[in-house]
Amino acid sequence: MFSGIRNSDEFVLDRLVLGQVAAPFVFGIMSFSVILVAGDLLFKLAALVVQRGVSLGVVTRLFLYSLPRIVALSLPMSCLLASLLGFGSMSANSELVALKSVGVSFARIVRPLVLASVAVSITAFLANETLVPLCSRAAANVMRFEVFRSVPPVLKESVFIREEEGGVLKRVLYIGTVKPRSGEMSDILVQEFEEGRIKRFVSAPRGIWSDGVWWLEGGQVFEVSEDGSVRTLFAFERQKLNLLSSPSNIDSSMSDPSEMSLPELYRTIKLAVTQGNDTGELWMLFNLRIAVPWSSVVLVLVGESVGSRPQR
């Protein structure tokens, strides 16, 4: 009995193991993608064609834009299917027994498949951070501007921003309109709170984002006494506004989280924390974006252990 396999035979062993799982892996991607498409996407596209008379070209683009997300979701399930069928076949044909009889450990047998699952996880993670958000934005734009015939917005209206410190409300900012691209604001009202009551507020007809700083122009500062009376403190031509949000943050905070990358989603969560908003759903989505791609490794380990059981 040999103590193990020679170095020259390791490549042959790796090819044997990967060859057993390659075909089930490709089959899993195709079959699970078809199931996901037929279960949800196909009905939505058919409804667009029947109810709204959307052209075939637009429907085809929506289908292609949705494929990266569907394929990324099918990768972990495909890894599980491939490991189950591949090691099940090797077990049924007594190939695992033959390899163990010459001194090859089970850890050495599964090593190429584990490394391959790590590569699949890295690929899925990178796709979720680059291709999937890009395609999701493209699909959302097609739906918004070509299917529903909406006009691309150049400004945001009625923007509210809350800022808290230690769970205590410190400031509420209302912006009538803001242009995210140019950073121009109008109809700004800033309310500052102390010990749970409004202490002062600032009103300005316009504002601008310049050199990384918000500036209010032509405004006034008012003080609110304990009895509710209001008096004017002073007027100003130009005053700095200490606001953590940038125009891009305001624009992205109103975007769909599924269209964001992880850094964008993390910045949105931090901004929501300072504003005192609930971040439970955003944190769940953030953790899922990390966990789902790497679940391929876990499912491969499960499939290897279950598929390698002795079969009759």
Buried (B, 14 or more C-beta within 10 A) or exposed (E): EEEEBEEEEBEEBBEBBBEBBBEBBEBBBEBBBEEBBEEEBEEEBEEBEEEEEBEEEBBEBBBEBBBBBBBBBBBBBBBBBBBBBBBBBBBEEEBBEEBEEEEBEEEBBBBBBBEBBBEBBEBBBEBBBEBBBBBBBBBBBBBBEBBEEEEEEEBBEEBEBBBBEEEEBBBBBBBBBBBBEEBBBBBBBBBBBEEEEBEBBBBBBBBBBEEEEBBBBBBBBBBBEEEEEEEEEEEBEEBEBEBEBBBBBBBBBEBEBBBBBBEBBBBBBBBBBBBBBEBEEBBEBBEEBEEBBBBBBBBBBBBBBEBBEEEE
